[in-house]
Amino acid sequence: MQGLADIKGTFAGFWDDTDTTLKTAAASADGTKLYLYPSTDAATKYAYGPAWVDVSFDTSVGDAVKISGSFAANGAWGNNL
């Protein structure tokens, strides 16, 4: 959309079966609010805004379940960087 930053990216990690946040965000009809922290050392610094989220699960016998996905902004973003 003209005038909005083209914010998008990918993520990967291991699935936590006690947390449904990513599955809920991916299933949302109108997106979710996403916060991006550049470092655990600077937990007070972040970028934030509405986004579409897509998530995939990779399972195999004898290995941890892995997740990966992508996100793309669906509105105006702000930051505290």
mmCIF file of the N, C-alpha and C atoms, coordinates in Angstrom:
data_MODEL
# 
_entry.id   MODEL 
# 
loop_
_atom_site.group_PDB 
_atom_site.id 
_atom_site.type_symbol 
_atom_site.label_atom_id 
_atom_site.label_alt_id 
_atom_site.label_comp_id 
_atom_site.label_asym_id 
_atom_site.label_entity_id 
_atom_site.label_seq_id 
_atom_site.pdbx_PDB_ins_code 
_atom_site.Cartn_x 
_atom_site.Cartn_y 
_atom_site.Cartn_z 
_atom_site.occupancy 
_atom_site.B_iso_or_equiv 
_atom_site.pdbx_formal_charge 
_atom_site.auth_seq_id 
_atom_site.auth_comp_id 
_atom_site.auth_asym_id 
_atom_site.auth_atom_id 
_atom_site.pdbx_PDB_model_num 
ATOM 1   N N  . MET A 1 1  ? 0.841  -1.160  0.000  1.00 0.00 ? 1  MET A N  1 
ATOM 2   C CA . MET A 1 1  ? 0.000  0.000   0.000  1.00 0.00 ? 1  MET A CA 1 
ATOM 3   C C  . MET A 1 1  ? 0.897  1.237   0.000  1.00 0.00 ? 1  MET A C  1 
ATOM 4   N N  . GLN A 1 2  ? 0.602  2.165   -0.845 1.00 0.00 ? 2  GLN A N  1 
ATOM 5   C CA . GLN A 1 2  ? 1.415  3.369   -0.943 1.00 0.00 ? 2  GLN A CA 1 
ATOM 6   C C  . GLN A 1 2  ? 1.414  4.128   0.377  1.00 0.00 ? 2  GLN A C  1 
ATOM 7   N N  . GLY A 1 3  ? 2.600  4.567   0.811  1.00 0.00 ? 3  GLY A N  1 
ATOM 8   C CA . GLY A 1 3  ? 2.743  5.334   2.035  1.00 0.00 ? 3  GLY A CA 1 
ATOM 9   C C  . GLY A 1 3  ? 3.049  4.502   3.270  1.00 0.00 ? 3  GLY A C  1 
ATOM 10  N N  . LEU A 1 4  ? 2.932  3.175   3.175  1.00 0.00 ? 4  LEU A N  1 
ATOM 11  C CA . LEU A 1 4  ? 3.235  2.308   4.310  1.00 0.00 ? 4  LEU A CA 1 
ATOM 12  C C  . LEU A 1 4  ? 4.543  1.567   4.060  1.00 0.00 ? 4  LEU A C  1 
ATOM 13  N N  . ALA A 1 5  ? 5.291  1.351   5.128  1.00 0.00 ? 5  ALA A N  1 
ATOM 14  C CA . ALA A 1 5  ? 6.548  0.605   5.016  1.00 0.00 ? 5  ALA A CA 1 
ATOM 15  C C  . ALA A 1 5  ? 6.257  -0.843  4.627  1.00 0.00 ? 5  ALA A C  1 
ATOM 16  N N  . ASP A 1 6  ? 7.134  -1.426  3.795  1.00 0.00 ? 6  ASP A N  1 
ATOM 17  C CA . ASP A 1 6  ? 7.003  -2.822  3.370  1.00 0.00 ? 6  ASP A CA 1 
ATOM 18  C C  . ASP A 1 6  ? 7.720  -3.688  4.401  1.00 0.00 ? 6  ASP A C  1 
ATOM 19  N N  . ILE A 1 7  ? 7.013  -4.045  5.459  1.00 0.00 ? 7  ILE A N  1 
ATOM 20  C CA . ILE A 1 7  ? 7.604  -4.804  6.556  1.00 0.00 ? 7  ILE A CA 1 
ATOM 21  C C  . ILE A 1 7  ? 7.197  -6.262  6.411  1.00 0.00 ? 7  ILE A C  1 
ATOM 22  N N  . LYS A 1 8  ? 8.199  -7.138  6.302  1.00 0.00 ? 8  LYS A N  1 
ATOM 23  C CA . LYS A 1 8  ? 7.936  -8.570  6.202  1.00 0.00 ? 8  LYS A CA 1 
ATOM 24  C C  . LYS A 1 8  ? 9.177  -9.312  6.644  1.00 0.00 ? 8  LYS A C  1 
ATOM 25  N N  . GLY A 1 9  ? 8.995  -10.572 6.982  1.00 0.00 ? 9  GLY A N  1 
ATOM 26  C CA . GLY A 1 9  ? 10.142 -11.357 7.429  1.00 0.00 ? 9  GLY A CA 1 
ATOM 27  C C  . GLY A 1 9  ? 9.770  -12.805 7.665  1.00 0.00 ? 9  GLY A C  1 
ATOM 28  N N  . THR A 1 10 ? 10.735 -13.548 8.166  1.00 0.00 ? 10 THR A N  1 
ATOM 29  C CA . THR A 1 10 ? 10.542 -14.967 8.452  1.00 0.00 ? 10 THR A CA 1 
ATOM 30  C C  . THR A 1 10 ? 11.012 -15.258 9.874  1.00 0.00 ? 10 THR A C  1 
ATOM 31  N N  . PHE A 1 11 ? 10.577 -16.403 10.379 1.00 0.00 ? 11 PHE A N  1 
ATOM 32  C CA . PHE A 1 11 ? 11.011 -16.841 11.704 1.00 0.00 ? 11 PHE A CA 1 
ATOM 33  C C  . PHE A 1 11 ? 11.088 -18.355 11.713 1.00 0.00 ? 11 PHE A C  1 
ATOM 34  N N  . ALA A 1 12 ? 11.823 -18.888 12.672 1.00 0.00 ? 12 ALA A N  1 
ATOM 35  C CA . ALA A 1 12 ? 11.953 -20.336 12.834 1.00 0.00 ? 12 ALA A CA 1 
ATOM 36  C C  . ALA A 1 12 ? 12.308 -20.639 14.278 1.00 0.00 ? 12 ALA A C  1 
ATOM 37  N N  . GLY A 1 13 ? 11.966 -21.841 14.704 1.00 0.00 ? 13 GLY A N  1 
ATOM 38  C CA . GLY A 1 13 ? 12.277 -22.237 16.070 1.00 0.00 ? 13 GLY A CA 1 
ATOM 39  C C  . GLY A 1 13 ? 11.704 -23.605 16.365 1.00 0.00 ? 13 GLY A C  1 
ATOM 40  N N  . PHE A 1 14 ? 11.521 -23.882 17.630 1.00 0.00 ? 14 PHE A N  1 
ATOM 41  C CA . PHE A 1 14 ? 10.967 -25.158 18.071 1.00 0.00 ? 14 PHE A CA 1 
ATOM 42  C C  . PHE A 1 14 ? 9.592  -24.924 18.662 1.00 0.00 ? 14 PHE A C  1 
ATOM 43  N N  . TRP A 1 15 ? 8.681  -25.837 18.418 1.00 0.00 ? 15 TRP A N  1 
ATOM 44  C CA . TRP A 1 15 ? 7.303  -25.724 18.849 1.00 0.00 ? 15 TRP A CA 1 
ATOM 45  C C  . TRP A 1 15 ? 7.174  -25.976 20.337 1.00 0.00 ? 15 TRP A C  1 
ATOM 46  N N  . ASP A 1 16 ? 6.423  -25.105 21.005 1.00 0.00 ? 16 ASP A N  1 
ATOM 47  C CA . ASP A 1 16 ? 6.065  -25.262 22.418 1.00 0.00 ? 16 ASP A CA 1 
ATOM 48  C C  . ASP A 1 16 ? 4.599  -25.674 22.447 1.00 0.00 ? 16 ASP A C  1 
ATOM 49  N N  . ASP A 1 17 ? 4.327  -26.929 22.784 1.00 0.00 ? 17 ASP A N  1 
ATOM 50  C CA . ASP A 1 17 ? 2.954  -27.431 22.706 1.00 0.00 ? 17 ASP A CA 1 
ATOM 51  C C  . ASP A 1 17 ? 2.015  -26.828 23.751 1.00 0.00 ? 17 ASP A C  1 
ATOM 52  N N  . THR A 1 18 ? 2.522  -25.991 24.652 1.00 0.00 ? 18 THR A N  1 
ATOM 53  C CA . THR A 1 18 ? 1.666  -25.322 25.630 1.00 0.00 ? 18 THR A CA 1 
ATOM 54  C C  . THR A 1 18 ? 1.253  -23.923 25.176 1.00 0.00 ? 18 THR A C  1 
ATOM 55  N N  . ASP A 1 19 ? 1.758  -23.469 24.031 1.00 0.00 ? 19 ASP A N  1 
ATOM 56  C CA . ASP A 1 19 ? 1.492  -22.115 23.549 1.00 0.00 ? 19 ASP A CA 1 
ATOM 57  C C  . ASP A 1 19 ? 0.774  -22.171 22.195 1.00 0.00 ? 19 ASP A C  1 
ATOM 58  N N  . THR A 1 20 ? -0.388 -21.571 22.106 1.00 0.00 ? 20 THR A N  1 
ATOM 59  C CA . THR A 1 20 ? -1.160 -21.572 20.861 1.00 0.00 ? 20 THR A CA 1 
ATOM 60  C C  . THR A 1 20 ? -1.113 -20.225 20.133 1.00 0.00 ? 20 THR A C  1 
ATOM 61  N N  . THR A 1 21 ? -0.244 -19.331 20.551 1.00 0.00 ? 21 THR A N  1 
ATOM 62  C CA . THR A 1 21 ? -0.203 -17.974 20.008 1.00 0.00 ? 21 THR A CA 1 
ATOM 63  C C  . THR A 1 21 ? -0.025 -17.958 18.492 1.00 0.00 ? 21 THR A C  1 
ATOM 64  N N  . LEU A 1 22 ? 0.949  -18.675 17.963 1.00 0.00 ? 22 LEU A N  1 
ATOM 65  C CA . LEU A 1 22 ? 1.201  -18.639 16.520 1.00 0.00 ? 22 LEU A CA 1 
ATOM 66  C C  . LEU A 1 22 ? 0.063  -19.253 15.718 1.00 0.00 ? 22 LEU A C  1 
ATOM 67  N N  . LYS A 1 23 ? -0.489 -20.361 16.200 1.00 0.00 ? 23 LYS A N  1 
ATOM 68  C CA . LYS A 1 23 ? -1.615 -20.984 15.493 1.00 0.00 ? 23 LYS A CA 1 
ATOM 69  C C  . LYS A 1 23 ? -2.826 -20.052 15.485 1.00 0.00 ? 23 LYS A C  1 
ATOM 70  N N  . THR A 1 24 ? -3.088 -19.373 16.588 1.00 0.00 ? 24 THR A N  1 
ATOM 71  C CA . THR A 1 24 ? -4.195 -18.426 16.670 1.00 0.00 ? 24 THR A CA 1 
ATOM 72  C C  . THR A 1 24 ? -3.967 -17.244 15.728 1.00 0.00 ? 24 THR A C  1 
ATOM 73  N N  . ALA A 1 25 ? -2.748 -16.725 15.698 1.00 0.00 ? 25 ALA A N  1 
ATOM 74  C CA . ALA A 1 25 ? -2.425 -15.598 14.819 1.00 0.00 ? 25 ALA A CA 1 
ATOM 75  C C  . ALA A 1 25 ? -2.587 -15.984 13.353 1.00 0.00 ? 25 ALA A C  1 
ATOM 76  N N  . ALA A 1 26 ? -2.134 -17.178 12.982 1.00 0.00 ? 26 ALA A N  1 
ATOM 77  C CA . ALA A 1 26 ? -2.226 -17.624 11.591 1.00 0.00 ? 26 ALA A CA 1 
ATOM 78  C C  . ALA A 1 26 ? -3.682 -17.851 11.172 1.00 0.00 ? 26 ALA A C  1 
ATOM 79  N N  . ALA A 1 27 ? -4.536 -18.215 12.094 1.00 0.00 ? 27 ALA A N  1 
ATOM 80  C CA . ALA A 1 27 ? -5.943 -18.492 11.780 1.00 0.00 ? 27 ALA A CA 1 
ATOM 81  C C  . ALA A 1 27 ? -6.818 -17.236 11.785 1.00 0.00 ? 27 ALA A C  1 
ATOM 82  N N  . SER A 1 28 ? -6.276 -16.118 12.238 1.00 0.00 ? 28 SER A N  1 
ATOM 83  C CA . SER A 1 28 ? -7.059 -14.894 12.354 1.00 0.00 ? 28 SER A CA 1 
ATOM 84  C C  . SER A 1 28 ? -7.477 -14.353 10.985 1.00 0.00 ? 28 SER A C  1 
ATOM 85  N N  . ALA A 1 29 ? -8.738 -13.976 10.865 1.00 0.00 ? 29 ALA A N  1 
ATOM 86  C CA . ALA A 1 29 ? -9.256 -13.432 9.613  1.00 0.00 ? 29 ALA A CA 1 
ATOM 87  C C  . ALA A 1 29 ? -8.785 -12.005 9.346  1.00 0.00 ? 29 ALA A C  1 
ATOM 88  N N  . ASP A 1 30 ? -8.393 -11.289 10.394 1.00 0.00 ? 30 ASP A N  1 
ATOM 89  C CA . ASP A 1 30 ? -7.964 -9.903  10.201 1.00 0.00 ? 30 ASP A CA 1 
ATOM 90  C C  . ASP A 1 30 ? -6.538 -9.635  10.671 1.00 0.00 ? 30 ASP A C  1 
ATOM 91  N N  . GLY A 1 31 ? -5.745 -10.676 10.848 1.00 0.00 ? 31 GLY A N  1 
ATOM 92  C CA . GLY A 1 31 ? -4.341 -10.514 11.250 1.00 0.00 ? 31 GLY A CA 1 
ATOM 93  C C  . GLY A 1 31 ? -4.187 -10.424 12.755 1.00 0.00 ? 31 GLY A C  1 
ATOM 94  N N  . THR A 1 32 ? -2.994 -10.077 13.175 1.00 0.00 ? 32 THR A N  1 
ATOM 95  C CA . THR A 1 32 ? -2.672 -9.999  14.591 1.00 0.00 ? 32 THR A CA 1 
ATOM 96  C C  . THR A 1 32 ? -1.695 -8.854  14.823 1.00 0.00 ? 32 THR A C  1 
ATOM 97  N N  . LYS A 1 33 ? -1.564 -8.406  16.047 1.00 0.00 ? 33 LYS A N  1 
ATOM 98  C CA . LYS A 1 33 ? -0.566 -7.394  16.376 1.00 0.00 ? 33 LYS A CA 1 
ATOM 99  C C  . LYS A 1 33 ? 0.731  -8.122  16.696 1.00 0.00 ? 33 LYS A C  1 
ATOM 100 N N  . LEU A 1 34 ? 1.797  -7.718  16.044 1.00 0.00 ? 34 LEU A N  1 
ATOM 101 C CA . LEU A 1 34 ? 3.082  -8.395  16.157 1.00 0.00 ? 34 LEU A CA 1 
ATOM 102 C C  . LEU A 1 34 ? 4.118  -7.437  16.737 1.00 0.00 ? 34 LEU A C  1 
ATOM 103 N N  . TYR A 1 35 ? 4.930  -7.927  17.652 1.00 0.00 ? 35 TYR A N  1 
ATOM 104 C CA . TYR A 1 35 ? 6.042  -7.169  18.224 1.00 0.00 ? 35 TYR A CA 1 
ATOM 105 C C  . TYR A 1 35 ? 7.339  -7.871  17.848 1.00 0.00 ? 35 TYR A C  1 
ATOM 106 N N  . LEU A 1 36 ? 8.306  -7.119  17.363 1.00 0.00 ? 36 LEU A N  1 
ATOM 107 C CA . LEU A 1 36 ? 9.612  -7.665  16.984 1.00 0.00 ? 36 LEU A CA 1 
ATOM 108 C C  . LEU A 1 36 ? 10.689 -7.044  17.855 1.00 0.00 ? 36 LEU A C  1 
ATOM 109 N N  . TYR A 1 37 ? 11.415 -7.895  18.564 1.00 0.00 ? 37 TYR A N  1 
ATOM 110 C CA . TYR A 1 37 ? 12.493 -7.454  19.446 1.00 0.00 ? 37 TYR A CA 1 
ATOM 111 C C  . TYR A 1 37 ? 13.823 -7.793  18.801 1.00 0.00 ? 37 TYR A C  1 
ATOM 112 N N  . PRO A 1 38 ? 14.701 -6.806  18.558 1.00 0.00 ? 38 PRO A N  1 
ATOM 113 C CA . PRO A 1 38 ? 15.959 -7.079  17.871 1.00 0.00 ? 38 PRO A CA 1 
ATOM 114 C C  . PRO A 1 38 ? 16.956 -7.884  18.704 1.00 0.00 ? 38 PRO A C  1 
ATOM 115 N N  . SER A 1 39 ? 16.794 -7.907  20.018 1.00 0.00 ? 39 SER A N  1 
ATOM 116 C CA . SER A 1 39 ? 17.750 -8.596  20.874 1.00 0.00 ? 39 SER A CA 1 
ATOM 117 C C  . SER A 1 39 ? 17.131 -8.835  22.245 1.00 0.00 ? 39 SER A C  1 
ATOM 118 N N  . THR A 1 40 ? 17.509 -9.938  22.880 1.00 0.00 ? 40 THR A N  1 
ATOM 119 C CA . THR A 1 40 ? 17.056 -10.168 24.248 1.00 0.00 ? 40 THR A CA 1 
ATOM 120 C C  . THR A 1 40 ? 17.762 -9.229  25.214 1.00 0.00 ? 40 THR A C  1 
ATOM 121 N N  . ASP A 1 41 ? 18.884 -8.640  24.782 1.00 0.00 ? 41 ASP A N  1 
ATOM 122 C CA . ASP A 1 41 ? 19.620 -7.694  25.623 1.00 0.00 ? 41 ASP A CA 1 
ATOM 123 C C  . ASP A 1 41 ? 18.907 -6.348  25.728 1.00 0.00 ? 41 ASP A C  1 
ATOM 124 N N  . ALA A 1 42 ? 18.038 -6.078  24.762 1.00 0.00 ? 42 ALA A N  1 
ATOM 125 C CA . ALA A 1 42 ? 17.355 -4.781  24.735 1.00 0.00 ? 42 ALA A CA 1 
ATOM 126 C C  . ALA A 1 42 ? 15.851 -5.003  24.675 1.00 0.00 ? 42 ALA A C  1 
ATOM 127 N N  . ALA A 1 43 ? 15.290 -5.642  25.682 1.00 0.00 ? 43 ALA A N  1 
ATOM 128 C CA . ALA A 1 43 ? 13.875 -6.011  25.681 1.00 0.00 ? 43 ALA A CA 1 
ATOM 129 C C  . ALA A 1 43 ? 12.934 -4.808  25.658 1.00 0.00 ? 43 ALA A C  1 
ATOM 130 N N  . THR A 1 44 ? 13.456 -3.611  25.884 1.00 0.00 ? 44 THR A N  1 
ATOM 131 C CA . THR A 1 44 ? 12.615 -2.424  25.829 1.00 0.00 ? 44 THR A CA 1 
ATOM 132 C C  . THR A 1 44 ? 12.594 -1.808  24.434 1.00 0.00 ? 44 THR A C  1 
ATOM 133 N N  . LYS A 1 45 ? 13.340 -2.346  23.498 1.00 0.00 ? 45 LYS A N  1 
ATOM 134 C CA . LYS A 1 45 ? 13.386 -1.858  22.116 1.00 0.00 ? 45 LYS A CA 1 
ATOM 135 C C  . LYS A 1 45 ? 12.609 -2.827  21.233 1.00 0.00 ? 45 LYS A C  1 
ATOM 136 N N  . TYR A 1 46 ? 11.688 -2.296  20.415 1.00 0.00 ? 46 TYR A N  1 
ATOM 137 C CA . TYR A 1 46 ? 10.894 -3.168  19.568 1.00 0.00 ? 46 TYR A CA 1 
ATOM 138 C C  . TYR A 1 46 ? 10.214 -2.373  18.451 1.00 0.00 ? 46 TYR A C  1 
ATOM 139 N N  . ALA A 1 47 ? 9.778  -3.105  17.438 1.00 0.00 ? 47 ALA A N  1 
ATOM 140 C CA . ALA A 1 47 ? 8.917  -2.582  16.381 1.00 0.00 ? 47 ALA A CA 1 
ATOM 141 C C  . ALA A 1 47 ? 7.592  -3.324  16.517 1.00 0.00 ? 47 ALA A C  1 
ATOM 142 N N  . TYR A 1 48 ? 6.497  -2.688  16.127 1.00 0.00 ? 48 TYR A N  1 
ATOM 143 C CA . TYR A 1 48 ? 5.197  -3.312  16.337 1.00 0.00 ? 48 TYR A CA 1 
ATOM 144 C C  . TYR A 1 48 ? 4.194  -2.853  15.284 1.00 0.00 ? 48 TYR A C  1 
ATOM 145 N N  . GLY A 1 49 ? 3.214  -3.703  15.053 1.00 0.00 ? 49 GLY A N  1 
ATOM 146 C CA . GLY A 1 49 ? 2.144  -3.342  14.142 1.00 0.00 ? 49 GLY A CA 1 
ATOM 147 C C  . GLY A 1 49 ? 1.310  -4.538  13.749 1.00 0.00 ? 49 GLY A C  1 
ATOM 148 N N  . PRO A 1 50 ? 0.251  -4.301  12.986 1.00 0.00 ? 50 PRO A N  1 
ATOM 149 C CA . PRO A 1 50 ? -0.611 -5.387  12.535 1.00 0.00 ? 50 PRO A CA 1 
ATOM 150 C C  . PRO A 1 50 ? 0.066  -6.183  11.417 1.00 0.00 ? 50 PRO A C  1 
ATOM 151 N N  . ALA A 1 51 ? -0.158 -7.483  11.419 1.00 0.00 ? 51 ALA A N  1 
ATOM 152 C CA . ALA A 1 51 ? 0.500  -8.326  10.423 1.00 0.00 ? 51 ALA A CA 1 
ATOM 153 C C  . ALA A 1 51 ? -0.319 -9.568  10.117 1.00 0.00 ? 51 ALA A C  1 
ATOM 154 N N  . TRP A 1 52 ? -0.112 -10.085 8.914  1.00 0.00 ? 52 TRP A N  1 
ATOM 155 C CA . TRP A 1 52 ? -0.582 -11.408 8.554  1.00 0.00 ? 52 TRP A CA 1 
ATOM 156 C C  . TRP A 1 52 ? 0.524  -12.373 8.925  1.00 0.00 ? 52 TRP A C  1 
ATOM 157 N N  . VAL A 1 53 ? 0.175  -13.517 9.490  1.00 0.00 ? 53 VAL A N  1 
ATOM 158 C CA . VAL A 1 53 ? 1.170  -14.508 9.915  1.00 0.00 ? 53 VAL A CA 1 
ATOM 159 C C  . VAL A 1 53 ? 0.828  -15.856 9.287  1.00 0.00 ? 53 VAL A C  1 
ATOM 160 N N  . ASP A 1 54 ? 1.850  -16.543 8.799  1.00 0.00 ? 54 ASP A N  1 
ATOM 161 C CA . ASP A 1 54 ? 1.710  -17.897 8.270  1.00 0.00 ? 54 ASP A CA 1 
ATOM 162 C C  . ASP A 1 54 ? 2.708  -18.768 9.023  1.00 0.00 ? 54 ASP A C  1 
ATOM 163 N N  . VAL A 1 55 ? 2.288  -19.943 9.445  1.00 0.00 ? 55 VAL A N  1 
ATOM 164 C CA . VAL A 1 55 ? 3.174  -20.821 10.226 1.00 0.00 ? 55 VAL A CA 1 
ATOM 165 C C  . VAL A 1 55 ? 3.077  -22.247 9.697  1.00 0.00 ? 55 VAL A C  1 
ATOM 166 N N  . SER A 1 56 ? 4.213  -22.956 9.699  1.00 0.00 ? 56 SER A N  1 
ATOM 167 C CA . SER A 1 56 ? 4.285  -24.355 9.278  1.00 0.00 ? 56 SER A CA 1 
ATOM 168 C C  . SER A 1 56 ? 4.978  -25.169 10.359 1.00 0.00 ? 56 SER A C  1 
ATOM 169 N N  . PHE A 1 57 ? 4.614  -26.437 10.448 1.00 0.00 ? 57 PHE A N  1 
ATOM 170 C CA . PHE A 1 57 ? 5.216  -27.348 11.408 1.00 0.00 ? 57 PHE A CA 1 
ATOM 171 C C  . PHE A 1 57 ? 5.959  -28.439 10.648 1.00 0.00 ? 57 PHE A C  1 
ATOM 172 N N  . ASP A 1 58 ? 7.132  -28.809 11.142 1.00 0.00 ? 58 ASP A N  1 
ATOM 173 C CA . ASP A 1 58 ? 7.930  -29.875 10.539 1.00 0.00 ? 58 ASP A CA 1 
ATOM 174 C C  . ASP A 1 58 ? 8.168  -30.940 11.609 1.00 0.00 ? 58 ASP A C  1 
ATOM 175 N N  . THR A 1 59 ? 7.619  -32.113 11.381 1.00 0.00 ? 59 THR A N  1 
ATOM 176 C CA . THR A 1 59 ? 7.756  -33.183 12.364 1.00 0.00 ? 59 THR A CA 1 
ATOM 177 C C  . THR A 1 59 ? 8.506  -34.360 11.768 1.00 0.00 ? 59 THR A C  1 
ATOM 178 N N  . SER A 1 60 ? 9.258  -35.027 12.613 1.00 0.00 ? 60 SER A N  1 
ATOM 179 C CA . SER A 1 60 ? 9.930  -36.256 12.207 1.00 0.00 ? 60 SER A CA 1 
ATOM 180 C C  . SER A 1 60 ? 10.093 -37.136 13.441 1.00 0.00 ? 60 SER A C  1 
ATOM 181 N N  . VAL A 1 61 ? 10.230 -38.419 13.212 1.00 0.00 ? 61 VAL A N  1 
ATOM 182 C CA . VAL A 1 61 ? 10.389 -39.369 14.312 1.00 0.00 ? 61 VAL A CA 1 
ATOM 183 C C  . VAL A 1 61 ? 11.738 -39.120 14.981 1.00 0.00 ? 61 VAL A C  1 
ATOM 184 N N  . GLY A 1 62 ? 11.728 -39.002 16.289 1.00 0.00 ? 62 GLY A N  1 
ATOM 185 C CA . GLY A 1 62 ? 12.976 -38.866 17.039 1.00 0.00 ? 62 GLY A CA 1 
ATOM 186 C C  . GLY A 1 62 ? 13.592 -37.478 17.039 1.00 0.00 ? 62 GLY A C  1 
ATOM 187 N N  . ASP A 1 63 ? 12.834 -36.457 16.646 1.00 0.00 ? 63 ASP A N  1 
ATOM 188 C CA . ASP A 1 63 ? 13.381 -35.105 16.636 1.00 0.00 ? 63 ASP A CA 1 
ATOM 189 C C  . ASP A 1 63 ? 12.328 -34.150 17.188 1.00 0.00 ? 63 ASP A C  1 
ATOM 190 N N  . ALA A 1 64 ? 12.757 -33.002 17.658 1.00 0.00 ? 64 ALA A N  1 
ATOM 191 C CA . ALA A 1 64 ? 11.823 -31.988 18.153 1.00 0.00 ? 64 ALA A CA 1 
ATOM 192 C C  . ALA A 1 64 ? 11.002 -31.440 16.990 1.00 0.00 ? 64 ALA A C  1 
ATOM 193 N N  . VAL A 1 65 ? 9.774  -31.042 17.273 1.00 0.00 ? 65 VAL A N  1 
ATOM 194 C CA . VAL A 1 65 ? 8.918  -30.438 16.251 1.00 0.00 ? 65 VAL A CA 1 
ATOM 195 C C  . VAL A 1 65 ? 9.416  -29.018 15.994 1.00 0.00 ? 65 VAL A C  1 
ATOM 196 N N  . LYS A 1 66 ? 9.675  -28.730 14.731 1.00 0.00 ? 66 LYS A N  1 
ATOM 197 C CA . LYS A 1 66 ? 10.172 -27.404 14.349 1.00 0.00 ? 66 LYS A CA 1 
ATOM 198 C C  . LYS A 1 66 ? 9.031  -26.588 13.753 1.00 0.00 ? 66 LYS A C  1 
ATOM 199 N N  . ILE A 1 67 ? 9.099  -25.267 13.933 1.00 0.00 ? 67 ILE A N  1 
ATOM 200 C CA . ILE A 1 67 ? 8.149  -24.365 13.305 1.00 0.00 ? 67 ILE A CA 1 
ATOM 201 C C  . ILE A 1 67 ? 8.917  -23.383 12.440 1.00 0.00 ? 67 ILE A C  1 
ATOM 202 N N  . SER A 1 68 ? 8.264  -22.904 11.419 1.00 0.00 ? 68 SER A N  1 
ATOM 203 C CA . SER A 1 68 ? 8.813  -21.829 10.604 1.00 0.00 ? 68 SER A CA 1 
ATOM 204 C C  . SER A 1 68 ? 7.634  -21.058 10.042 1.00 0.00 ? 68 SER A C  1 
ATOM 205 N N  . GLY A 1 69 ? 7.885  -19.869 9.626  1.00 0.00 ? 69 GLY A N  1 
ATOM 206 C CA . GLY A 1 69 ? 6.794  -19.082 9.092  1.00 0.00 ? 69 GLY A CA 1 
ATOM 207 C C  . GLY A 1 69 ? 7.244  -17.747 8.566  1.00 0.00 ? 69 GLY A C  1 
ATOM 208 N N  . SER A 1 70 ? 6.253  -16.975 8.193  1.00 0.00 ? 70 SER A N  1 
ATOM 209 C CA . SER A 1 70 ? 6.525  -15.646 7.663  1.00 0.00 ? 70 SER A CA 1 
ATOM 210 C C  . SER A 1 70 ? 5.463  -14.679 8.164  1.00 0.00 ? 70 SER A C  1 
ATOM 211 N N  . PHE A 1 71 ? 5.765  -13.398 8.036  1.00 0.00 ? 71 PHE A N  1 
ATOM 212 C CA . PHE A 1 71 ? 4.808  -12.364 8.397  1.00 0.00 ? 71 PHE A CA 1 
ATOM 213 C C  . PHE A 1 71 ? 4.933  -11.215 7.409  1.00 0.00 ? 71 PHE A C  1 
ATOM 214 N N  . ALA A 1 72 ? 3.841  -10.484 7.252  1.00 0.00 ? 72 ALA A N  1 
ATOM 215 C CA . ALA A 1 72 ? 3.824  -9.301  6.388  1.00 0.00 ? 72 ALA A CA 1 
ATOM 216 C C  . ALA A 1 72 ? 2.896  -8.274  7.021  1.00 0.00 ? 72 ALA A C  1 
ATOM 217 N N  . ALA A 1 73 ? 3.318  -7.039  7.034  1.00 0.00 ? 73 ALA A N  1 
ATOM 218 C CA . ALA A 1 73 ? 2.516  -5.963  7.619  1.00 0.00 ? 73 ALA A CA 1 
ATOM 219 C C  . ALA A 1 73 ? 1.191  -5.832  6.881  1.00 0.00 ? 73 ALA A C  1 
ATOM 220 N N  . ASN A 1 74 ? 0.126  -5.542  7.624  1.00 0.00 ? 74 ASN A N  1 
ATOM 221 C CA . ASN A 1 74 ? -1.162 -5.260  6.987  1.00 0.00 ? 74 ASN A CA 1 
ATOM 222 C C  . ASN A 1 74 ? -1.730 -3.927  7.485  1.00 0.00 ? 74 ASN A C  1 
ATOM 223 N N  . GLY A 1 75 ? -0.835 -3.000  7.781  1.00 0.00 ? 75 GLY A N  1 
ATOM 224 C CA . GLY A 1 75 ? -1.219 -1.670  8.235  1.00 0.00 ? 75 GLY A CA 1 
ATOM 225 C C  . GLY A 1 75 ? 0.023  -0.906  8.686  1.00 0.00 ? 75 GLY A C  1 
ATOM 226 N N  . ALA A 1 76 ? -0.205 0.227   9.317  1.00 0.00 ? 76 ALA A N  1 
ATOM 227 C CA . ALA A 1 76 ? 0.893  1.092   9.765  1.00 0.00 ? 76 ALA A CA 1 
ATOM 228 C C  . ALA A 1 76 ? 1.607  0.497   10.974 1.00 0.00 ? 76 ALA A C  1 
ATOM 229 N N  . TRP A 1 77 ? 2.925  0.615   10.994 1.00 0.00 ? 77 TRP A N  1 
ATOM 230 C CA . TRP A 1 77 ? 3.755  0.117   12.097 1.00 0.00 ? 77 TRP A CA 1 
ATOM 231 C C  . TRP A 1 77 ? 4.415  1.278   12.820 1.00 0.00 ? 77 TRP A C  1 
ATOM 232 N N  . GLY A 1 78 ? 4.793  1.033   14.064 1.00 0.00 ? 78 GLY A N  1 
ATOM 233 C CA . GLY A 1 78 ? 5.544  1.994   14.864 1.00 0.00 ? 78 GLY A CA 1 
ATOM 234 C C  . GLY A 1 78 ? 6.762  1.304   15.451 1.00 0.00 ? 78 GLY A C  1 
ATOM 235 N N  . ASN A 1 79 ? 7.562  2.043   16.181 1.00 0.00 ? 79 ASN A N  1 
ATOM 236 C CA . ASN A 1 79 ? 8.718  1.420   16.817 1.00 0.00 ? 79 ASN A CA 1 
ATOM 237 C C  . ASN A 1 79 ? 9.157  2.202   18.031 1.00 0.00 ? 79 ASN A C  1 
ATOM 238 N N  . ASN A 1 80 ? 9.937  1.526   18.846 1.00 0.00 ? 80 ASN A N  1 
ATOM 239 C CA . ASN A 1 80 ? 10.553 2.083   20.039 1.00 0.00 ? 80 ASN A CA 1 
ATOM 240 C C  . ASN A 1 80 ? 12.030 1.674   19.988 1.00 0.00 ? 80 ASN A C  1 
ATOM 241 N N  . LEU A 1 81 ? 12.667 1.962   18.855 1.00 0.00 ? 81 LEU A N  1 
ATOM 242 C CA . LEU A 1 81 ? 14.062 1.548   18.646 1.00 0.00 ? 81 LEU A CA 1 
ATOM 243 C C  . LEU A 1 81 ? 15.026 2.667   18.937 1.00 0.00 ? 81 LEU A C  1 
# 
